[in-house]
């Protein structure tokens, strides 16, 4: 019964998010009009930690991180970011029929029944396999420099590692299984106890037979990105507390797994509701990333089959002004990214593995959009800012399951 209720809640997350938006607007809907006329500018810069998922594919590419700031930085700043996510994907092997006739034949059956109808000796096919377990950690270091009053550039360095350390505790196998036992009540839902806790491995083989096998604990430098952001000053929008930004991002992936270059664009529109000592921001952002627009090796592992990845995100931020120099932000967002693999291929792919509850996630979720819900707390001042967040995908794709992170930003004096 508990599991049923939780699943119903997960399916209703979009409705819950909309209710939250209108709830905030209703609570603080009676703004002082005279006060709003005086408050035409936010005293604290907007700042959010980089909460992109520690996805086993995403750690190798320069994904678009939506920009929710409403103006360019006034001073140069340095940002340090770390994210930790628990990834648990039991081994799954996939056969992809090559002939149209075989594809049509396999598509007649549900995905979990196809294996009994598939003959690898008679049906030409491609194969792929995937498994991963461990705490995936992303590290990034970025420098932002203002160019003009409404333009800025940012350079970002990123790396990652995989380990089984028990910090932070919320991302450990022990905590997640405690939650399933004592809160959700669904027990060993994903079979962690069958395989054992605290393992660390990553093995993926693409259709070309190229593989990834990552070592435990080793720091891997994955890439560098250069971004340009423009914050247009449009009078009829700004006077009504609407703000736009647009960005272009060029990324260089330097690992042996994915030596390539990516190119992305994104844009955000934000509506600000100003009240006494508080603000409410409602923002919508979208982006497009062209993967491996340039490839530097013909031995690059195929991390998904789609050249373009699309992202969309809605964010609601409640800001409390402590004084003219310090603000506290509470934010929640819903994020979606298009699938790494071509969705229609799932209509005929044949999956095989150790069958139990949720055994197919390693490959299944490569054909489904990636989603997450994030809650964050940020303290901002004119000299520094710190942000903490927790990310959970109510869809439970386990790549990662639960993720937490933090970021700190320092502003340089002129």
Secondary structure, 3 states (H helix, E strand, C coil): CHHHHHHHHHHCHHHHHHHHHHHHHHHCCCCCHHHHHHCCCCCCCCCCCCCCCCCCCHHHCCCCCCCCCCCCCCCCEEEEEEEEEEEEEEEEEEEEECCHHHHHHHCCCCHHHHHHHCCCCCCCEEEEEEEEEEEEEEEEEEEEEEEECCEEEEEEEEEEEEECCCCCHHHCHHHHHHHHHHHHCCCCCCCHHHHCCCCCEEEEECCCCCEEECCCCCCEEEEEEEEEEECCCCHHHHCCCEEEEEEEEEEEECCCCCCEEEEEEEEEEEEEEEECCEEEEEEEEEEEEEEEEEECCCCCCCCCCCCEEEEEEEEEEEEEECCCCCEEEEEEEEEEECCCCCHHHHHCCEEEECCCCCCCHHHHCCCCCEEEEEEEEEEECCCEEEEEEEEECCCCCCEEEEEEEEEEEEECCC
